[in-house]
Amino acid sequence: MQQPFHIQCTNDMIRNALIFAALVALPLGTPTGLVAQSGSTPTVSAQSNIFRAGGNAGVSATDGILPYLINISAFGIGRTATFGANGSTTCGCFGVQGPDGGPTGNPDTNINSWGSIAGISGPGGMFLVGVFLDASLPSTAPTRRSAAPNAASITDILLGQVFFIGDGLTGTGSGSVQQFFVPDGATRLYLGFVDGGSFQGNPGAFSDNGGSLAVNWDIQGTTPPITVPEPAPMGLLAAGLVGIGLASSRHRTSSVK
């Protein structure tokens, strides 16, 4: 049997109110989930030329070897990376160095940008570095970075910028774990080294490097948020309820005539 109009109207009002309450309860921009990736490399050779990352143009195929590639499986926002490294490398006659590098007998590292990859300056030489890329190379190299071996967090890394990793600690072999903020568009991370004649000028001179590092890495963050549409303002809801009430009143009035 069909319900009287005033009962149907009341049911409609209740249903609309419940829908509105559900929309209000939904948080805006709720993340779809967490991104968590971790792993380790067998070795990163001291001849790994970071400037060959992503097929960077203008770097000779015989100048060192390709840097170690880590594919970041999901686009994300607010991601941070941490690293740990151990092992040793050599470079010509400058002796054995750990992941943080060490004195070279020459001025500190000061390597130019090359192609689409930015150079870097920093203390000593033969320190582990990384570079983030998306699916392509930057059209031009971003500004060079200065190494920050003792920083607790590195927040301003750009795609295509070589950055200092070392052993991933705020001190050499000691201190707290450093946090590296991953550029939001990054889908690839390369690990390697920078080198050049006396660690100056254009990149090169990788052929006399020896040794390798073992590196572990961990990336944490969130996937892009889904934006939930904002619920209708309370004023619009009230106006709708009033309209339903007026319609009910008109229906009752017409039924009486």
PyMOL commands that set and color helices and strands:
alter all, ss='L'
color gray80, all
select helices_A, chain A and resi 5-25+50-55+197-199+234-256
alter helices_A, ss='H'
color red, helices_A
select strands_A, chain A and resi 30-31+34-40+44-45+68-71+77-91+96-97+109-111+120-122+129-133+145-146+153-154+163-164+179-181+188-192+200-201+209-222+225-226
alter strands_A, ss='S'
color yellow, strands_A
deselect
rebuild
show_as cartoon
